[in-house]
Amino acid sequence: MLKQLKEQQREIETKERASKLGDSDKTKFIVSLKEPVRLNLISPKDAQDLMRAVESGQMSIKEAIKMVQAVVESAKLQ
């Protein structure tokens, strides 16, 4: 899961630099939240808040992915 998030982050960074970020990238991010929610690493409400922040432009996809990565990494350490 962590590898997948890092790969997604690299992809997003490349597209952000090229200004080619689209709805499909937001959808990929939303789909990537399923596993952390299923494993109880993120609450459904927190996942929903992240989705809203990304969709409304309050947070970049890159920032949201970094937050999810931090949660997954901290869970790995426990």
C-alpha positions in Angstrom: 0.0 0.0 0.0 2.8 2.4 0.9 4.6 1.6 -2.4 1.4 2.4 -4.3 0.9 5.7 -2.5 4.5 6.8 -3.2 4.1 5.8 -6.9 0.9 7.8 -7.0 2.6 10.8 -5.4 5.4 10.8 -8.0 2.8 10.6 -10.8 0.9 13.5 -9.3 4.0 15.6 -8.9 4.9 15.1 -12.5 1.4 16.1 -13.7 1.3 19.1 -11.3 4.6 20.3 -12.9 3.1 19.9 -16.3 -0.3 21.3 -15.2 -2.0 18.2 -16.4 -3.8 17.2 -13.2 -7.4 16.0 -14.0 -10.5 14.4 -12.5 -9.1 10.9 -13.1 -6.2 11.8 -10.7 -8.7 12.8 -8.0 -10.6 9.6 -8.6 -7.4 7.5 -8.2 -6.7 9.3 -4.9 -10.3 8.6 -3.7 -10.0 4.9 -4.6 -6.6 4.7 -2.9 -8.3 5.7 0.4 -10.4 2.5 0.4 -7.6 0.3 1.8 -6.5 2.6 4.7 -10.2 2.9 5.7 -10.8 -0.8 5.5 -7.8 -1.4 7.7 -9.0 1.2 10.2 -6.0 3.4 9.6 -8.2 6.3 8.7 -11.8 6.8 9.8 -14.4 7.1 7.1 -15.1 10.6 8.2 -11.4 11.6 7.9 -11.3 10.0 4.4 -14.4 11.9 3.4 -12.9 15.2 4.8 -9.8 14.6 2.7 -11.8 13.9 -0.4 -13.8 17.1 0.1 -10.6 19.1 0.6 -9.1 17.8 -2.6 -12.3 18.2 -4.6 -12.8 21.7 -3.5 -9.2 22.7 -4.1 -8.5 23.4 -0.4 -5.7 20.8 -0.5 -3.6 19.5 -3.3 -3.7 15.8 -4.1 0.0 15.7 -3.4 -0.6 17.0 0.2 -3.4 14.6 0.8 -1.3 11.6 -0.4 1.5 12.7 1.9 -1.0 12.8 4.9 -2.2 9.3 4.0 1.4 8.1 3.6 2.2 9.4 7.1 -0.7 7.6 8.6 0.2 4.3 6.9 3.9 4.6 7.9 3.1 5.3 11.5 0.8 2.3 11.6 3.6 0.2 10.1 5.9 1.2 13.0 3.4 0.1 15.6 
